[in-house]
């Protein structure tokens, strides 16, 4: 795990959660697992970060939630992307991609350390 991954993750956690919910609603563990799987275990979301972030997103109207039974027969809160959340994701993802391309250009500029 990278030394400053926690700071990076905190700044992008909402974006990662919204992206995880694009296709289907998921419970908290499902969201964390999706991010971990997609990133090849590079990013791992801890419960202490995930659930407060989900609450903030729900308070902002970007996601909704409901209680339901999981595939393991346990009661869990399931989260879904709202229309406002989808619009917010589009805007944030565009900004993030532009920013990450710019940072990549700087890091690959001569003299290169990569």
Gaussian input, Z-matrix of N, CA and C with variables (Angstrom, degrees):
# hf/3-21g

backbone

0 1
 N
 C     1     B1
 C     2     B2     1     A1
 N     3     B3     2     A2     1     D1
 C     4     B4     3     A3     2     D2
 C     5     B5     4     A4     3     D3
 N     6     B6     5     A5     4     D4
 C     7     B7     6     A6     5     D5
 C     8     B8     7     A7     6     D6
 N     9     B9     8     A8     7     D7
 C    10    B10     9     A9     8     D8
 C    11    B11    10    A10     9     D9
 N    12    B12    11    A11    10    D10
 C    13    B13    12    A12    11    D11
 C    14    B14    13    A13    12    D12
 N    15    B15    14    A14    13    D13
 C    16    B16    15    A15    14    D14
 C    17    B17    16    A16    15    D15
 N    18    B18    17    A17    16    D16
 C    19    B19    18    A18    17    D17
 C    20    B20    19    A19    18    D18
 N    21    B21    20    A20    19    D19
 C    22    B22    21    A21    20    D20
 C    23    B23    22    A22    21    D21
 N    24    B24    23    A23    22    D22
 C    25    B25    24    A24    23    D23
 C    26    B26    25    A25    24    D24
 N    27    B27    26    A26    25    D25
 C    28    B28    27    A27    26    D26
 C    29    B29    28    A28    27    D27
 N    30    B30    29    A29    28    D28
 C    31    B31    30    A30    29    D29
 C    32    B32    31    A31    30    D30
 N    33    B33    32    A32    31    D31
 C    34    B34    33    A33    32    D32
 C    35    B35    34    A34    33    D33
 N    36    B36    35    A35    34    D34
 C    37    B37    36    A36    35    D35
 C    38    B38    37    A37    36    D36
 N    39    B39    38    A38    37    D37
 C    40    B40    39    A39    38    D38
 C    41    B41    40    A40    39    D39
 N    42    B42    41    A41    40    D40
 C    43    B43    42    A42    41    D41
 C    44    B44    43    A43    42    D42
 N    45    B45    44    A44    43    D43
 C    46    B46    45    A45    44    D44
 C    47    B47    46    A46    45    D45
 N    48    B48    47    A47    46    D46
 C    49    B49    48    A48    47    D47
 C    50    B50    49    A49    48    D48
 N    51    B51    50    A50    49    D49
 C    52    B52    51    A51    50    D50
 C    53    B53    52    A52    51    D51
 N    54    B54    53    A53    52    D52
 C    55    B55    54    A54    53    D53
 C    56    B56    55    A55    54    D54
 N    57    B57    56    A56    55    D55
 C    58    B58    57    A57    56    D56
 C    59    B59    58    A58    57    D57
 N    60    B60    59    A59    58    D58
 C    61    B61    60    A60    59    D59
 C    62    B62    61    A61    60    D60
 N    63    B63    62    A62    61    D61
 C    64    B64    63    A63    62    D62
 C    65    B65    64    A64    63    D63
 N    66    B66    65    A65    64    D64
 C    67    B67    66    A66    65    D65
 C    68    B68    67    A67    66    D66
 N    69    B69    68    A68    67    D67
 C    70    B70    69    A69    68    D68
 C    71    B71    70    A70    69    D69
 N    72    B72    71    A71    70    D70
 C    73    B73    72    A72    71    D71
 C    74    B74    73    A73    72    D72
 N    75    B75    74    A74    73    D73
 C    76    B76    75    A75    74    D74
 C    77    B77    76    A76    75    D75
 N    78    B78    77    A77    76    D76
 C    79    B79    78    A78    77    D77
 C    80    B80    79    A79    78    D78
 N    81    B81    80    A80    79    D79
 C    82    B82    81    A81    80    D80
 C    83    B83    82    A82    81    D81
 N    84    B84    83    A83    82    D82
 C    85    B85    84    A84    83    D83
 C    86    B86    85    A85    84    D84
 N    87    B87    86    A86    85    D85
 C    88    B88    87    A87    86    D86
 C    89    B89    88    A88    87    D87
 N    90    B90    89    A89    88    D88
 C    91    B91    90    A90    89    D89
 C    92    B92    91    A91    90    D90
 N    93    B93    92    A92    91    D91
 C    94    B94    93    A93    92    D92
 C    95    B95    94    A94    93    D93
 N    96    B96    95    A95    94    D94
 C    97    B97    96    A96    95    D95
 C    98    B98    97    A97    96    D96
 N    99    B99    98    A98    97    D97
 C   100   B100    99    A99    98    D98
 C   101   B101   100   A100    99    D99
 N   102   B102   101   A101   100   D100
 C   103   B103   102   A102   101   D101
 C   104   B104   103   A103   102   D102
 N   105   B105   104   A104   103   D103
 C   106   B106   105   A105   104   D104
 C   107   B107   106   A106   105   D105
 N   108   B108   107   A107   106   D106
 C   109   B109   108   A108   107   D107
 C   110   B110   109   A109   108   D108
 N   111   B111   110   A110   109   D109
 C   112   B112   111   A111   110   D110
 C   113   B113   112   A112   111   D111
 N   114   B114   113   A113   112   D112
 C   115   B115   114   A114   113   D113
 C   116   B116   115   A115   114   D114
 N   117   B117   116   A116   115   D115
 C   118   B118   117   A117   116   D116
 C   119   B119   118   A118   117   D117
 N   120   B120   119   A119   118   D118
 C   121   B121   120   A120   119   D119
 C   122   B122   121   A121   120   D120
 N   123   B123   122   A122   121   D121
 C   124   B124   123   A123   122   D122
 C   125   B125   124   A124   123   D123
 N   126   B126   125   A125   124   D124
 C   127   B127   126   A126   125   D125
 C   128   B128   127   A127   126   D126
 N   129   B129   128   A128   127   D127
 C   130   B130   129   A129   128   D128
 C   131   B131   130   A130   129   D129
 N   132   B132   131   A131   130   D130
 C   133   B133   132   A132   131   D131
 C   134   B134   133   A133   132   D132
 N   135   B135   134   A134   133   D133
 C   136   B136   135   A135   134   D134
 C   137   B137   136   A136   135   D135
 N   138   B138   137   A137   136   D136
 C   139   B139   138   A138   137   D137
 C   140   B140   139   A139   138   D138
 N   141   B141   140   A140   139   D139
 C   142   B142   141   A141   140   D140
 C   143   B143   142   A142   141   D141
 N   144   B144   143   A143   142   D142
 C   145   B145   144   A144   143   D143
 C   146   B146   145   A145   144   D144
 N   147   B147   146   A146   145   D145
 C   148   B148   147   A147   146   D146
 C   149   B149   148   A148   147   D147
 N   150   B150   149   A149   148   D148
 C   151   B151   150   A150   149   D149
 C   152   B152   151   A151   150   D150
 N   153   B153   152   A152   151   D151
 C   154   B154   153   A153   152   D152
 C   155   B155   154   A154   153   D153
 N   156   B156   155   A155   154   D154
 C   157   B157   156   A156   155   D155
 C   158   B158   157   A157   156   D156
 N   159   B159   158   A158   157   D157
 C   160   B160   159   A159   158   D158
 C   161   B161   160   A160   159   D159
 N   162   B162   161   A161   160   D160
 C   163   B163   162   A162   161   D161
 C   164   B164   163   A163   162   D162
 N   165   B165   164   A164   163   D163
 C   166   B166   165   A165   164   D164
 C   167   B167   166   A166   165   D165
 N   168   B168   167   A167   166   D166
 C   169   B169   168   A168   167   D167
 C   170   B170   169   A169   168   D168
 N   171   B171   170   A170   169   D169
 C   172   B172   171   A171   170   D170
 C   173   B173   172   A172   171   D171
 N   174   B174   173   A173   172   D172
 C   175   B175   174   A174   173   D173
 C   176   B176   175   A175   174   D174
 N   177   B177   176   A176   175   D175
 C   178   B178   177   A177   176   D176
 C   179   B179   178   A178   177   D177
 N   180   B180   179   A179   178   D178
 C   181   B181   180   A180   179   D179
 C   182   B182   181   A181   180   D180
 N   183   B183   182   A182   181   D181
 C   184   B184   183   A183   182   D182
 C   185   B185   184   A184   183   D183
 N   186   B186   185   A185   184   D184
 C   187   B187   186   A186   185   D185
 C   188   B188   187   A187   186   D186
 N   189   B189   188   A188   187   D187
 C   190   B190   189   A189   188   D188
 C   191   B191   190   A190   189   D189
 N   192   B192   191   A191   190   D190
 C   193   B193   192   A192   191   D191
 C   194   B194   193   A193   192   D192
 N   195   B195   194   A194   193   D193
 C   196   B196   195   A195   194   D194
 C   197   B197   196   A196   195   D195
 N   198   B198   197   A197   196   D196
 C   199   B199   198   A198   197   D197
 C   200   B200   199   A199   198   D198
 N   201   B201   200   A200   199   D199
 C   202   B202   201   A201   200   D200
 C   203   B203   202   A202   201   D201
 N   204   B204   203   A203   202   D202
 C   205   B205   204   A204   203   D203
 C   206   B206   205   A205   204   D204
 N   207   B207   206   A206   205   D205
 C   208   B208   207   A207   206   D206
 C   209   B209   208   A208   207   D207
 N   210   B210   209   A209   208   D208
 C   211   B211   210   A210   209   D209
 C   212   B212   211   A211   210   D210
 N   213   B213   212   A212   211   D211
 C   214   B214   213   A213   212   D212
 C   215   B215   214   A214   213   D213
 N   216   B216   215   A215   214   D214
 C   217   B217   216   A216   215   D215
 C   218   B218   217   A217   216   D216
 N   219   B219   218   A218   217   D217
 C   220   B220   219   A219   218   D218
 C   221   B221   220   A220   219   D219
 N   222   B222   221   A221   220   D220
 C   223   B223   222   A222   221   D221
 C   224   B224   223   A223   222   D222
 N   225   B225   224   A224   223   D223
 C   226   B226   225   A225   224   D224
 C   227   B227   226   A226   225   D225
 N   228   B228   227   A227   226   D226
 C   229   B229   228   A228   227   D227
 C   230   B230   229   A229   228   D228
 N   231   B231   230   A230   229   D229
 C   232   B232   231   A231   230   D230
 C   233   B233   232   A232   231   D231
 N   234   B234   233   A233   232   D232
 C   235   B235   234   A234   233   D233
 C   236   B236   235   A235   234   D234
 N   237   B237   236   A236   235   D235
 C   238   B238   237   A237   236   D236
 C   239   B239   238   A238   237   D237
 N   240   B240   239   A239   238   D238
 C   241   B241   240   A240   239   D239
 C   242   B242   241   A241   240   D240
 N   243   B243   242   A242   241   D241
 C   244   B244   243   A243   242   D242
 C   245   B245   244   A244   243   D243
 N   246   B246   245   A245   244   D244
 C   247   B247   246   A246   245   D245
 C   248   B248   247   A247   246   D246
 N   249   B249   248   A248   247   D247
 C   250   B250   249   A249   248   D248
 C   251   B251   250   A250   249   D249
 N   252   B252   251   A251   250   D250
 C   253   B253   252   A252   251   D251
 C   254   B254   253   A253   252   D252
 N   255   B255   254   A254   253   D253
 C   256   B256   255   A255   254   D254
 C   257   B257   256   A256   255   D255
 N   258   B258   257   A257   256   D256
 C   259   B259   258   A258   257   D257
 C   260   B260   259   A259   258   D258
 N   261   B261   260   A260   259   D259
 C   262   B262   261   A261   260   D260
 C   263   B263   262   A262   261   D261
 N   264   B264   263   A263   262   D262
 C   265   B265   264   A264   263   D263
 C   266   B266   265   A265   264   D264
 N   267   B267   266   A266   265   D265
 C   268   B268   267   A267   266   D266
 C   269   B269   268   A268   267   D267
 N   270   B270   269   A269   268   D268
 C   271   B271   270   A270   269   D269
 C   272   B272   271   A271   270   D270
 N   273   B273   272   A272   271   D271
 C   274   B274   273   A273   272   D272
 C   275   B275   274   A274   273   D273
 N   276   B276   275   A275   274   D274
 C   277   B277   276   A276   275   D275
 C   278   B278   277   A277   276   D276
 N   279   B279   278   A278   277   D277
 C   280   B280   279   A279   278   D278
 C   281   B281   280   A280   279   D279
 N   282   B282   281   A281   280   D280
 C   283   B283   282   A282   281   D281
 C   284   B284   283   A283   282   D282
 N   285   B285   284   A284   283   D283
 C   286   B286   285   A285   284   D284
 C   287   B287   286   A286   285   D285
 N   288   B288   287   A287   286   D286
 C   289   B289   288   A288   287   D287
 C   290   B290   289   A289   288   D288
 N   291   B291   290   A290   289   D289
 C   292   B292   291   A291   290   D290
 C   293   B293   292   A292   291   D291
 N   294   B294   293   A293   292   D292
 C   295   B295   294   A294   293   D293
 C   296   B296   295   A295   294   D294
 N   297   B297   296   A296   295   D295
 C   298   B298   297   A297   296   D296
 C   299   B299   298   A298   297   D297
 N   300   B300   299   A299   298   D298
 C   301   B301   300   A300   299   D299
 C   302   B302   301   A301   300   D300
 N   303   B303   302   A302   301   D301
 C   304   B304   303   A303   302   D302
 C   305   B305   304   A304   303   D303
 N   306   B306   305   A305   304   D304
 C   307   B307   306   A306   305   D305
 C   308   B308   307   A307   306   D306
 N   309   B309   308   A308   307   D307
 C   310   B310   309   A309   308   D308
 C   311   B311   310   A310   309   D309
 N   312   B312   311   A311   310   D310
 C   313   B313   312   A312   311   D311
 C   314   B314   313   A313   312   D312
 N   315   B315   314   A314   313   D313
 C   316   B316   315   A315   314   D314
 C   317   B317   316   A316   315   D315
 N   318   B318   317   A317   316   D316
 C   319   B319   318   A318   317   D317
 C   320   B320   319   A319   318   D318
 N   321   B321   320   A320   319   D319
 C   322   B322   321   A321   320   D320
 C   323   B323   322   A322   321   D321
 N   324   B324   323   A323   322   D322
 C   325   B325   324   A324   323   D323
 C   326   B326   325   A325   324   D324
 N   327   B327   326   A326   325   D325
 C   328   B328   327   A327   326   D326
 C   329   B329   328   A328   327   D327
 N   330   B330   329   A329   328   D328
 C   331   B331   330   A330   329   D329
 C   332   B332   331   A331   330   D330
 N   333   B333   332   A332   331   D331
 C   334   B334   333   A333   332   D332
 C   335   B335   334   A334   333   D333
 N   336   B336   335   A335   334   D334
 C   337   B337   336   A336   335   D335
 C   338   B338   337   A337   336   D336
 N   339   B339   338   A338   337   D337
 C   340   B340   339   A339   338   D338
 C   341   B341   340   A340   339   D339

   B1=1.4474
   B2=1.5222
   B3=1.3224
   B4=1.4525
   B5=1.5226
   B6=1.3240
   B7=1.4600
   B8=1.5152
   B9=1.3336
   B10=1.4582
   B11=1.5210
   B12=1.3083
   B13=1.4582
   B14=1.5154
   B15=1.3247
   B16=1.4626
   B17=1.5085
   B18=1.3258
   B19=1.4670
   B20=1.5233
   B21=1.3193
   B22=1.4634
   B23=1.5173
   B24=1.3134
   B25=1.4548
   B26=1.5228
   B27=1.3169
   B28=1.4551
   B29=1.5267
   B30=1.3098
   B31=1.4546
   B32=1.5130
   B33=1.3128
   B34=1.4618
   B35=1.5280
   B36=1.3148
   B37=1.4570
   B38=1.5289
   B39=1.3198
   B40=1.4595
   B41=1.5166
   B42=1.3169
   B43=1.4624
   B44=1.5285
   B45=1.3203
   B46=1.4664
   B47=1.5333
   B48=1.3193
   B49=1.4681
   B50=1.5232
   B51=1.3278
   B52=1.4732
   B53=1.5188
   B54=1.3252
   B55=1.4728
   B56=1.5292
   B57=1.3214
   B58=1.4677
   B59=1.5194
   B60=1.3378
   B61=1.4666
   B62=1.5270
   B63=1.3174
   B64=1.4690
   B65=1.5225
   B66=1.2973
   B67=1.4676
   B68=1.5174
   B69=1.3315
   B70=1.4572
   B71=1.5159
   B72=1.3174
   B73=1.4558
   B74=1.5243
   B75=1.3397
   B76=1.4565
   B77=1.5187
   B78=1.3191
   B79=1.4647
   B80=1.5276
   B81=1.3297
   B82=1.4600
   B83=1.5102
   B84=1.3289
   B85=1.4578
   B86=1.5337
   B87=1.3220
   B88=1.4680
   B89=1.5202
   B90=1.3286
   B91=1.4683
   B92=1.5269
   B93=1.3312
   B94=1.4670
   B95=1.5237
   B96=1.3007
   B97=1.4753
   B98=1.5277
   B99=1.3388
   B100=1.4628
   B101=1.5306
   B102=1.3244
   B103=1.4710
   B104=1.5270
   B105=1.3049
   B106=1.4630
   B107=1.5319
   B108=1.3188
   B109=1.4678
   B110=1.5211
   B111=1.3358
   B112=1.4604
   B113=1.5290
   B114=1.3289
   B115=1.4708
   B116=1.5214
   B117=1.3122
   B118=1.4632
   B119=1.5188
   B120=1.3078
   B121=1.4656
   B122=1.5284
   B123=1.3271
   B124=1.4635
   B125=1.5182
   B126=1.3314
   B127=1.4574
   B128=1.5222
   B129=1.3172
   B130=1.4541
   B131=1.5235
   B132=1.3148
   B133=1.4598
   B134=1.5145
   B135=1.3079
   B136=1.4644
   B137=1.5323
   B138=1.3159
   B139=1.4632
   B140=1.5215
   B141=1.3134
   B142=1.4604
   B143=1.5148
   B144=1.3174
   B145=1.4613
   B146=1.5202
   B147=1.3236
   B148=1.4632
   B149=1.5246
   B150=1.3100
   B151=1.4665
   B152=1.5277
   B153=1.3234
   B154=1.4755
   B155=1.5355
   B156=1.3351
   B157=1.4656
   B158=1.5211
   B159=1.3261
   B160=1.4639
   B161=1.5239
   B162=1.3139
   B163=1.4723
   B164=1.5314
   B165=1.3442
   B166=1.4740
   B167=1.5259
   B168=1.3353
   B169=1.4652
   B170=1.5249
   B171=1.3252
   B172=1.4618
   B173=1.5318
   B174=1.3177
   B175=1.4673
   B176=1.5308
   B177=1.3275
   B178=1.4673
   B179=1.5293
   B180=1.3278
   B181=1.4583
   B182=1.5167
   B183=1.3342
   B184=1.4647
   B185=1.5189
   B186=1.3239
   B187=1.4627
   B188=1.5298
   B189=1.3180
   B190=1.4647
   B191=1.5280
   B192=1.3255
   B193=1.4656
   B194=1.5197
   B195=1.3185
   B196=1.4598
   B197=1.5231
   B198=1.3235
   B199=1.4606
   B200=1.5248
   B201=1.3366
   B202=1.4628
   B203=1.5301
   B204=1.2981
   B205=1.4642
   B206=1.5271
   B207=1.3350
   B208=1.4644
   B209=1.5208
   B210=1.3148
   B211=1.4581
   B212=1.5289
   B213=1.3402
   B214=1.4679
   B215=1.5258
   B216=1.3230
   B217=1.4685
   B218=1.5256
   B219=1.3154
   B220=1.4638
   B221=1.5205
   B222=1.3084
   B223=1.4616
   B224=1.5276
   B225=1.3287
   B226=1.4674
   B227=1.5228
   B228=1.3045
   B229=1.4642
   B230=1.5339
   B231=1.3200
   B232=1.4636
   B233=1.5220
   B234=1.3157
   B235=1.4600
   B236=1.5243
   B237=1.3299
   B238=1.4606
   B239=1.5207
   B240=1.2987
   B241=1.4556
   B242=1.5335
   B243=1.3230
   B244=1.4639
   B245=1.5233
   B246=1.3189
   B247=1.4678
   B248=1.5311
   B249=1.3369
   B250=1.4709
   B251=1.5251
   B252=1.3334
   B253=1.4584
   B254=1.5118
   B255=1.3310
   B256=1.4715
   B257=1.5305
   B258=1.3232
   B259=1.4711
   B260=1.5290
   B261=1.3264
   B262=1.4625
   B263=1.5250
   B264=1.3266
   B265=1.4617
   B266=1.5213
   B267=1.3306
   B268=1.4648
   B269=1.5242
   B270=1.3291
   B271=1.4640
   B272=1.5267
   B273=1.3348
   B274=1.4632
   B275=1.5248
   B276=1.3169
   B277=1.4669
   B278=1.5167
   B279=1.3136
   B280=1.4596
   B281=1.5277
   B282=1.3164
   B283=1.4635
   B284=1.5219
   B285=1.3267
   B286=1.4614
   B287=1.5098
   B288=1.3276
   B289=1.4657
   B290=1.5262
   B291=1.3137
   B292=1.4644
   B293=1.5328
   B294=1.3088
   B295=1.4543
   B296=1.5325
   B297=1.3296
   B298=1.4680
   B299=1.5293
   B300=1.3322
   B301=1.4691
   B302=1.5289
   B303=1.3319
   B304=1.4635
   B305=1.5325
   B306=1.3245
   B307=1.4639
   B308=1.5249
   B309=1.3290
   B310=1.4634
   B311=1.5273
   B312=1.3252
   B313=1.4746
   B314=1.5254
   B315=1.3202
   B316=1.4632
   B317=1.5288
   B318=1.3134
   B319=1.4596
   B320=1.5308
   B321=1.3144
   B322=1.4705
   B323=1.5273
   B324=1.3065
   B325=1.4599
   B326=1.5217
   B327=1.3334
   B328=1.4750
   B329=1.5161
   B330=1.2762
   B331=1.4693
   B332=1.5212
   B333=1.3106
   B334=1.4564
   B335=1.5184
   B336=1.3140
   B337=1.4635
   B338=1.5217
   B339=1.3223
   B340=1.4674
   B341=1.5062
   A1=108.44
   A2=115.87
   A3=121.27
   A4=110.48
   A5=115.35
   A6=121.45
   A7=112.40
   A8=119.43
   A9=122.83
   A10=112.95
   A11=117.91
   A12=120.65
   A13=111.56
   A14=118.37
   A15=120.98
   A16=112.38
   A17=117.38
   A18=121.39
   A19=110.61
   A20=116.81
   A21=120.28
   A22=109.96
   A23=116.77
   A24=120.63
   A25=110.91
   A26=117.61
   A27=120.30
   A28=110.30
   A29=118.24
   A30=121.59
   A31=114.13
   A32=117.76
   A33=120.76
   A34=113.17
   A35=117.23
   A36=120.68
   A37=112.37
   A38=117.84
   A39=120.41
   A40=111.82
   A41=116.14
   A42=121.57
   A43=110.87
   A44=116.76
   A45=120.83
   A46=111.34
   A47=116.10
   A48=120.08
   A49=110.69
   A50=116.82
   A51=119.76
   A52=110.74
   A53=116.77
   A54=120.64
   A55=110.72
   A56=117.18
   A57=120.49
   A58=111.98
   A59=116.57
   A60=120.74
   A61=113.83
   A62=117.95
   A63=120.32
   A64=112.03
   A65=118.11
   A66=121.31
   A67=113.05
   A68=117.11
   A69=119.65
   A70=110.52
   A71=115.55
   A72=118.81
   A73=108.12
   A74=115.07
   A75=121.39
   A76=109.40
   A77=116.38
   A78=120.02
   A79=107.48
   A80=116.70
   A81=120.85
   A82=113.73
   A83=117.11
   A84=120.18
   A85=110.56
   A86=117.18
   A87=120.97
   A88=111.81
   A89=116.60
   A90=120.92
   A91=110.02
   A92=115.66
   A93=120.32
   A94=110.96
   A95=116.32
   A96=121.30
   A97=111.26
   A98=117.14
   A99=121.41
   A100=110.10
   A101=116.62
   A102=120.52
   A103=110.28
   A104=116.42
   A105=120.79
   A106=110.90
   A107=117.39
   A108=121.28
   A109=111.93
   A110=117.06
   A111=121.23
   A112=111.48
   A113=116.71
   A114=120.30
   A115=112.83
   A116=117.51
   A117=119.81
   A118=112.28
   A119=116.96
   A120=124.76
   A121=114.14
   A122=118.03
   A123=119.99
   A124=110.40
   A125=116.91
   A126=121.27
   A127=109.36
   A128=115.05
   A129=121.33
   A130=107.17
   A131=116.25
   A132=121.23
   A133=109.00
   A134=115.91
   A135=121.79
   A136=109.72
   A137=116.26
   A138=121.58
   A139=112.19
   A140=116.35
   A141=121.28
   A142=113.68
   A143=117.49
   A144=122.63
   A145=111.46
   A146=116.13
   A147=121.44
   A148=113.33
   A149=117.29
   A150=119.09
   A151=114.02
   A152=119.42
   A153=118.04
   A154=111.92
   A155=117.12
   A156=120.62
   A157=110.91
   A158=117.08
   A159=120.45
   A160=110.12
   A161=116.42
   A162=120.54
   A163=110.97
   A164=116.71
   A165=120.29
   A166=111.39
   A167=116.74
   A168=120.62
   A169=111.09
   A170=115.93
   A171=119.52
   A172=110.16
   A173=117.62
   A174=121.37
   A175=111.66
   A176=116.87
   A177=121.90
   A178=112.48
   A179=117.53
   A180=120.98
   A181=114.24
   A182=117.32
   A183=120.43
   A184=112.31
   A185=116.45
   A186=121.98
   A187=108.17
   A188=115.15
   A189=121.28
   A190=106.67
   A191=116.10
   A192=118.68
   A193=110.29
   A194=114.13
   A195=122.09
   A196=107.57
   A197=115.83
   A198=120.59
   A199=108.96
   A200=115.91
   A201=121.63
   A202=108.85
   A203=115.13
   A204=121.86
   A205=109.91
   A206=116.64
   A207=121.60
   A208=110.54
   A209=115.18
   A210=121.32
   A211=111.22
   A212=117.37
   A213=122.32
   A214=112.16
   A215=116.08
   A216=122.40
   A217=113.10
   A218=116.94
   A219=121.54
   A220=109.21
   A221=115.39
   A222=121.29
   A223=108.54
   A224=116.92
   A225=121.44
   A226=109.36
   A227=114.97
   A228=120.69
   A229=107.52
   A230=116.08
   A231=122.89
   A232=108.17
   A233=116.32
   A234=122.49
   A235=110.18
   A236=115.71
   A237=121.89
   A238=109.02
   A239=115.97
   A240=123.52
   A241=108.96
   A242=117.04
   A243=120.71
   A244=108.80
   A245=116.14
   A246=120.73
   A247=110.05
   A248=116.37
   A249=120.58
   A250=110.83
   A251=116.57
   A252=120.77
   A253=112.33
   A254=116.26
   A255=120.46
   A256=110.25
   A257=117.46
   A258=121.30
   A259=110.32
   A260=116.20
   A261=120.88
   A262=110.66
   A263=117.02
   A264=121.68
   A265=110.59
   A266=117.18
   A267=120.20
   A268=111.13
   A269=116.62
   A270=121.12
   A271=111.67
   A272=116.01
   A273=119.70
   A274=112.16
   A275=117.14
   A276=120.30
   A277=110.25
   A278=117.36
   A279=120.76
   A280=110.94
   A281=116.42
   A282=121.22
   A283=110.77
   A284=116.92
   A285=121.44
   A286=110.90
   A287=117.55
   A288=120.27
   A289=111.25
   A290=116.88
   A291=120.69
   A292=110.15
   A293=116.76
   A294=122.12
   A295=111.20
   A296=117.01
   A297=119.75
   A298=111.66
   A299=117.76
   A300=120.21
   A301=110.33
   A302=116.46
   A303=120.71
   A304=110.48
   A305=117.61
   A306=120.52
   A307=110.29
   A308=117.34
   A309=121.30
   A310=110.59
   A311=117.31
   A312=120.58
   A313=110.62
   A314=116.75
   A315=120.22
   A316=110.51
   A317=117.37
   A318=120.75
   A319=112.42
   A320=117.26
   A321=120.55
   A322=112.89
   A323=117.84
   A324=121.42
   A325=110.23
   A326=115.42
   A327=120.39
   A328=109.66
   A329=119.95
   A330=125.15
   A331=109.98
   A332=114.58
   A333=120.36
   A334=111.35
   A335=115.60
   A336=121.10
   A337=110.42
   A338=116.23
   A339=120.03
   A340=111.89
   D1=134.67
   D2=-179.79
   D3=-65.12
   D4=149.46
   D5=-176.47
   D6=-57.52
   D7=-43.85
   D8=-176.07
   D9=-103.23
   D10=21.80
   D11=-177.86
   D12=-60.94
   D13=-35.32
   D14=-179.52
   D15=-59.46
   D16=-43.92
   D17=179.00
   D18=-66.63
   D19=-41.86
   D20=178.38
   D21=-63.18
   D22=-45.94
   D23=-178.02
   D24=-63.65
   D25=-41.18
   D26=-179.88
   D27=-59.71
   D28=-39.90
   D29=-179.62
   D30=-73.13
   D31=-18.44
   D32=-176.09
   D33=-121.21
   D34=3.02
   D35=-174.13
   D36=-58.67
   D37=-44.24
   D38=178.91
   D39=-58.80
   D40=-42.55
   D41=178.86
   D42=-61.55
   D43=-43.58
   D44=179.95
   D45=-64.38
   D46=-40.92
   D47=179.30
   D48=-64.74
   D49=-46.57
   D50=179.72
   D51=-60.07
   D52=-42.18
   D53=179.41
   D54=-63.11
   D55=-39.69
   D56=179.80
   D57=-61.61
   D58=-26.92
   D59=-175.81
   D60=-95.56
   D61=6.32
   D62=-177.58
   D63=-61.51
   D64=-44.34
   D65=-173.28
   D66=-87.36
   D67=-39.30
   D68=-175.14
   D69=-154.89
   D70=161.25
   D71=175.41
   D72=-75.32
   D73=148.43
   D74=-178.22
   D75=-140.99
   D76=155.64
   D77=170.71
   D78=-86.27
   D79=171.53
   D80=-175.28
   D81=-54.73
   D82=-47.43
   D83=179.49
   D84=-61.67
   D85=-38.37
   D86=178.98
   D87=-63.27
   D88=-38.41
   D89=177.65
   D90=-64.05
   D91=-50.09
   D92=-179.84
   D93=-59.95
   D94=-42.51
   D95=-179.18
   D96=-65.63
   D97=-40.39
   D98=179.51
   D99=-60.92
   D100=-47.21
   D101=179.74
   D102=-61.80
   D103=-44.60
   D104=179.46
   D105=-61.65
   D106=-44.83
   D107=-179.94
   D108=-64.89
   D109=-46.14
   D110=-176.78
   D111=-64.61
   D112=-33.43
   D113=-177.50
   D114=-94.43
   D115=9.57
   D116=179.63
   D117=60.42
   D118=39.65
   D119=179.26
   D120=69.51
   D121=11.85
   D122=177.32
   D123=-72.80
   D124=-41.23
   D125=178.32
   D126=-108.78
   D127=129.04
   D128=177.35
   D129=-130.73
   D130=123.70
   D131=-177.76
   D132=-94.78
   D133=121.84
   D134=178.55
   D135=-80.99
   D136=148.96
   D137=179.65
   D138=-55.39
   D139=-38.86
   D140=-178.68
   D141=-63.94
   D142=-20.54
   D143=175.37
   D144=-97.82
   D145=-38.43
   D146=-173.79
   D147=-64.05
   D148=-53.22
   D149=-172.16
   D150=-69.02
   D151=-37.47
   D152=172.62
   D153=-64.01
   D154=-36.27
   D155=178.10
   D156=-66.18
   D157=-41.48
   D158=177.26
   D159=-61.04
   D160=-41.73
   D161=179.08
   D162=-62.47
   D163=-44.22
   D164=178.73
   D165=-61.75
   D166=-42.85
   D167=179.37
   D168=-64.50
   D169=-39.00
   D170=178.89
   D171=-68.69
   D172=-41.67
   D173=178.12
   D174=-60.76
   D175=-30.99
   D176=179.04
   D177=-85.13
   D178=-3.31
   D179=178.83
   D180=79.73
   D181=15.63
   D182=-178.05
   D183=-88.25
   D184=-21.09
   D185=174.20
   D186=-137.81
   D187=160.37
   D188=173.20
   D189=-123.53
   D190=165.95
   D191=179.71
   D192=-142.39
   D193=160.59
   D194=176.03
   D195=-154.08
   D196=153.74
   D197=176.37
   D198=-87.51
   D199=137.70
   D200=177.99
   D201=-156.99
   D202=176.19
   D203=-179.66
   D204=-95.02
   D205=135.27
   D206=179.76
   D207=-80.14
   D208=175.06
   D209=177.16
   D210=-64.74
   D211=-18.51
   D212=177.33
   D213=-97.01
   D214=16.17
   D215=177.52
   D216=65.75
   D217=33.48
   D218=177.37
   D219=-115.33
   D220=148.72
   D221=177.81
   D222=-79.34
   D223=130.07
   D224=-179.09
   D225=-149.60
   D226=158.46
   D227=176.15
   D228=-87.35
   D229=126.67
   D230=178.94
   D231=-103.33
   D232=140.11
   D233=-176.01
   D234=-115.12
   D235=143.18
   D236=179.37
   D237=-134.58
   D238=148.71
   D239=178.30
   D240=-76.36
   D241=133.70
   D242=175.65
   D243=-92.05
   D244=171.73
   D245=176.63
   D246=-59.02
   D247=-42.94
   D248=177.92
   D249=-63.88
   D250=-37.28
   D251=178.11
   D252=-65.23
   D253=-38.61
   D254=178.62
   D255=-64.95
   D256=-42.48
   D257=178.54
   D258=-65.28
   D259=-42.69
   D260=179.07
   D261=-62.73
   D262=-41.74
   D263=178.54
   D264=-60.74
   D265=-44.56
   D266=179.40
   D267=-57.93
   D268=-46.10
   D269=-179.27
   D270=-65.83
   D271=-49.45
   D272=-178.23
   D273=-65.06
   D274=-40.33
   D275=-179.68
   D276=-63.71
   D277=-41.32
   D278=178.65
   D279=-61.95
   D280=-45.25
   D281=178.82
   D282=-63.63
   D283=-44.67
   D284=-178.59
   D285=-63.70
   D286=-43.67
   D287=179.86
   D288=-63.19
   D289=-40.94
   D290=177.13
   D291=-62.87
   D292=-45.54
   D293=179.04
   D294=-62.36
   D295=-46.00
   D296=-177.55
   D297=-66.62
   D298=-34.59
   D299=175.63
   D300=-64.01
   D301=-40.85
   D302=179.87
   D303=-65.27
   D304=-43.48
   D305=178.83
   D306=-64.31
   D307=-40.60
   D308=177.78
   D309=-60.94
   D310=-42.40
   D311=177.87
   D312=-59.68
   D313=-44.25
   D314=179.79
   D315=-62.78
   D316=-45.21
   D317=-177.72
   D318=-67.33
   D319=-27.78
   D320=179.97
   D321=-91.71
   D322=-5.72
   D323=179.73
   D324=-67.35
   D325=151.85
   D326=177.88
   D327=-73.87
   D328=142.24
   D329=-6.04
   D330=-74.90
   D331=133.54
   D332=-175.80
   D333=-87.85
   D334=141.57
   D335=175.47
   D336=-103.18
   D337=-2.09
   D338=-178.26
   D339=-96.55

